[in-house]
Amino acid sequence: MQGDGELTLAINVSESTHTTIQRLISENPVLIFTRPSCYMCDVTKRLFYSIGVYPTVIELDDGEIEDLVLFHRQSDIVLDSEDDVAPAVFIGGFCVGGLENVVALHLSGHLVARLVEIGVVQGVVL
């Protein structure tokens, strides 16, 4: 367990890394994979906190970042570069992308709508 309520990517040796990542995505309505000392990761988390959503945050070390890059490739998720792998935001089981995509969704009004749709935000009139 990391500080700030963050989890480490606990690899279960009985399942592949791809399976572990997929399981975490399916078990958590809002999931953010982060890397240590990443300001974009911090901004992404703070954006969710500001709208009252406390996502599951998993901080990855360098080896786990490589596993996430491989997961993206195997799942046909297109990244502009390997530097774009974290923050990686998943909402309702789908990859939304990184900070720029999350901010674009928020500014367009689609982020809160999606969060309402999956039931993590309530009492919002759209």
C-alpha positions in Angstrom: 0.0 0.0 0.0 1.3 3.4 -1.0 0.7 6.6 0.9 -2.4 8.7 0.0 -4.6 5.7 -0.4 -2.7 4.5 -3.4 -2.2 0.8 -4.1 0.7 -1.0 -5.8 0.0 -3.3 -8.7 -0.1 -6.5 -6.8 0.8 -9.2 -9.3 -0.7 -12.5 -8.5 1.7 -15.1 -9.8 -1.2 -17.4 -10.7 -2.4 -14.8 -13.3 -0.7 -13.0 -16.1 0.1 -9.3 -15.8 -2.5 -8.7 -18.6 -5.1 -10.6 -16.6 -4.2 -8.7 -13.4 -4.5 -5.3 -15.2 -7.8 -6.3 -16.8 -9.2 -7.6 -13.5 -8.3 -4.3 -11.8 -10.0 -2.3 -14.6 -13.2 -4.4 -14.3 -13.3 -4.3 -10.5 -12.9 -0.6 -10.2 -15.4 1.9 -11.7 -12.7 4.6 -11.8 -9.1 3.6 -11.9 -6.0 5.6 -12.5 -2.6 4.1 -13.1 0.1 6.6 -12.0 3.8 6.8 -11.7 5.8 8.3 -8.9 6.5 12.1 -8.9 4.3 12.7 -11.9 2.6 16.1 -11.8 0.1 15.1 -14.6 -0.9 12.1 -12.4 -1.4 14.4 -9.4 -3.5 16.9 -11.5 -5.6 14.0 -12.8 -6.3 12.7 -9.3 -7.1 16.2 -8.1 -9.6 16.8 -10.9 -11.5 13.7 -9.9 -11.3 14.7 -6.2 -12.7 18.2 -7.0 -15.8 16.7 -8.5 -16.2 14.3 -5.5 -14.9 11.1 -7.0 -12.1 9.2 -5.3 -10.8 6.7 -7.8 -8.7 3.7 -7.2 -5.1 4.9 -7.8 -2.4 2.4 -8.6 1.1 3.7 -8.6 3.4 1.8 -11.0 7.1 1.3 -10.8 9.2 1.3 -14.0 8.8 -2.5 -14.6 5.0 -2.2 -14.2 4.9 0.8 -16.5 6.4 -1.5 -19.2 3.6 -4.1 -18.4 1.0 -1.4 -18.8 2.5 -0.4 -22.2 2.3 -4.0 -23.3 -1.3 -4.2 -22.0 -2.2 -1.2 -24.1 -0.7 -2.8 -27.2 -2.4 -6.1 -26.6 -5.7 -4.2 -26.1 -5.4 -2.1 -29.2 -5.3 1.1 -27.1 -3.3 3.7 -29.1 -0.8 5.8 -27.3 1.0 8.8 -28.8 4.2 7.6 -27.1 5.2 5.4 -24.2 5.4 8.5 -22.1 1.6 8.8 -22.4 1.0 5.6 -20.5 0.6 7.2 -17.1 -1.6 8.6 -16.0 -3.9 6.1 -17.6 -7.6 6.6 -16.6 -10.2 3.9 -17.0 -13.9 4.7 -16.4 -16.5 2.0 -16.4 -13.9 -0.5 -17.8 -12.9 1.7 -20.7 -9.6 3.6 -21.2 -10.3 7.3 -21.4 -6.6 8.2 -21.8 -4.5 10.6 -19.9 -4.8 14.0 -18.4 -5.5 15.9 -21.7 -8.4 13.5 -22.6 -9.8 13.7 -19.1 -9.7 17.5 -19.1 -11.3 17.6 -22.6 -14.1 15.3 -21.3 -14.6 17.5 -18.3 -14.7 20.8 -20.2 -17.2 19.3 -22.7 -19.5 18.1 -19.8 -19.0 14.4 -20.8 -16.8 13.4 -17.8 -19.5 14.1 -15.1 -22.2 12.6 -17.4 -20.1 9.4 -17.7 -19.5 9.3 -14.0 -23.2 9.7 -13.3 -23.9 6.9 -15.9 -21.7 4.4 -14.1 -23.1 5.4 -10.7 -20.1 7.0 -9.0 -21.6 10.5 -9.0 -25.2 11.0 -7.8 -27.5 13.9 -7.3 -26.3 15.8 -10.4 -28.8 17.2 -12.8 -27.5 17.1 -16.4 
